[in-house]
Amino acid sequence: MGYVLGSGVSTVLNIPASWTARFWARTQCTNNGSRLAPPGTVPQAQVGCNSARAIPPVTLAEFTLGGDGGKDFYDISLVDGFNLPMSITPRSRPVVQYQVALQM
């Protein structure tokens, strides 16, 4: 599942209490999943904008909710390289609902 988010825009995901996911961002992408190329260059087909997986180099935000012992885990991973700065800021909420601001 992908989202096109402009600068300063956010989205809300409704997720189950037990959940694992990875998020990544790309720049220079269009709404139809193709990649824009800078003027005078050839588009890089190997760096997909509409891919079901992160294609390196890519900065990853990884989440496991309700993991080992019911604990939640999150991290920023550079194991697949670096393409954009990213941060995770948890915000506590009542019960199991909480919001994470993912700034890219």
N, C-alpha and C positions, 0 to 999 in steps of 0.2 A: 504494500500500500504506500503510495507516495502523496506528498502534499507540495503545492507550490506556495511558499510563504515569502512575502516581500519583507523588506527591512522593517523591524519593529512590529511585525504581525505575529500572532500566536494562534494556536489551535488547541482544542481540548479532546483528549482521548479517553473514552470509558473503557477501563481495563478490569479484568478479573483480579481477585485477591492473590492468586498464584499465577505469575506471568513472567516471561523472559523475552527481552527484545533488545535490538541494536538500532540506533539511529545514526544517520550520517547526513551531511549536507553537500551539495554541489553548487557551484556557481556557473553562470553562463548557460543555464538550461532554459528550454522553452516549455510551454504548456503541453506540447505533444511528445515530450520525451527526447527530442533531439538536442544536440549541443551546438551552441553558437561558437563560431570561431572568430578570433580577432581578425580584423581586416588584413589581407595579404598573407594569411596562413591557411593551411589545410585542416579541416575538422579532424579531431582526434577520435575516431570511432571506438577505440578501446576504452575510453573513459565515458561510460554510459550515464545518462541522466535518468533513464527510466528502467533501472535494473533492480531485480529482486535481491541483489546482494551488493555489498560495498566493493567497489573496484579500486584497488590501491592506486595512488596514495590517498588515504582517507582517514580523517579523525573520527573516532567512534564514541558514542555515548552508549553505555551498556547498562541494562537494568535487569535485576532478578528480584521479583517481589514474592514474598512467601516462600523463600528458599530454605536452606538448611536451618532446621529448628524454627521455621516460620519467620525468619529474619529477612529483611530487605537489604539488597546490596546494589550499589551503583558505582560506576567509574568512568573516567575518560581514558580511552585506550589509543595509543599511537603504534600498536603492534603492526598495523597495516600502513604505516606512514602518516604523514601530516599534510592536510590540505587547507584547513581553516581553524582558527582559534575557537574553542568551545568551553563552556563552563556549565556546571549543574548547581543550582541553588535550591535545596529542599525547603519546603514551607510546611510546617506541621498543621494538621487539620484534625478534627474530632474523629474518633474510631479509626477505620482503616483508610479513609479517604484523605488524600493529600495531593498537593499540586507541586510539580517540579517545573521551575523556569529553566528552560534549556536555551541558552543564549549562544548563537553562532554568528 
